[in-house]
Amino acid sequence: MTEITIDKACCKGCLICLNACPKGIFVKSKRRNKYGTTMPDLKDPEYCIACRMCERLCPDGAINVEKKPGREQDGKDMED
């Protein structure tokens, strides 16, 4: 399982993450941040493959991708 967090205080709404994600889990939301720009939102984060392209390409360092122990992407336990 992968946990993705977006620091809304740091994000300037460039939306580079939308193009960086190979699985397309980022979408443009209707919410605005303190800069008045549109924020990214997560759609289907369970499909994240933890490639961290969004984290690497974010110019503001506002995205954190963390792989959590537990269930694999296909729904099977890691011990199986």
C-alpha positions in Angstrom: 0.0 0.0 0.0 1.2 3.5 -0.8 0.3 6.7 1.0 0.5 9.9 -0.9 0.3 13.3 0.9 0.2 16.7 -0.7 1.3 19.6 1.5 -1.3 22.2 0.7 0.8 24.9 2.4 3.7 24.3 0.0 1.9 23.4 -3.2 1.7 26.3 -5.7 -0.7 24.5 -8.1 1.7 23.9 -11.0 0.0 20.5 -11.6 3.2 19.0 -12.9 2.2 15.9 -10.9 -0.7 15.3 -13.3 1.7 14.8 -16.2 4.4 13.0 -14.2 2.2 10.2 -12.9 2.2 7.1 -15.2 -1.0 5.8 -13.6 -2.9 9.1 -13.8 -3.9 9.2 -10.2 -3.7 13.0 -9.9 -6.5 15.2 -11.1 -7.2 18.9 -11.2 -9.5 19.7 -8.3 -11.8 22.7 -7.8 -10.2 23.6 -4.5 -7.8 26.5 -4.4 -4.8 26.9 -2.2 -3.5 30.0 -0.4 -1.9 31.2 -3.6 -5.3 31.1 -5.4 -4.3 28.4 -7.8 -6.0 25.1 -8.4 -4.7 22.2 -6.3 -4.1 18.6 -7.4 -6.3 15.9 -6.0 -6.0 12.1 -5.8 -8.2 9.8 -7.9 -7.7 6.1 -7.3 -4.6 6.3 -5.2 -4.7 2.6 -4.7 -3.2 2.3 -8.2 -0.1 4.1 -7.2 3.1 2.0 -8.0 5.3 4.2 -5.8 7.5 5.3 -8.7 7.8 8.7 -6.9 7.9 10.6 -10.2 5.4 13.1 -8.7 7.6 13.5 -5.6 10.8 14.0 -7.7 9.4 16.4 -10.2 7.4 18.6 -7.7 9.3 21.9 -7.7 7.9 22.8 -4.3 8.6 19.5 -2.5 4.9 19.3 -1.7 4.3 15.7 -2.5 5.4 12.8 -0.3 5.1 9.1 -1.4 5.5 6.5 1.3 5.2 2.8 0.8 3.4 1.3 3.8 3.7 -2.3 4.9 0.5 -4.3 4.5 -1.4 -5.2 1.4 0.1 -5.4 -2.1 -1.4 -3.6 -5.0 -3.3 -6.7 -6.2 -5.0 -7.1 -2.8 -2.9 -10.1 -1.7 -1.0 -10.1 1.6 2.7 -9.6 1.3 3.2 -12.9 3.2 1.3 -15.0 0.6 
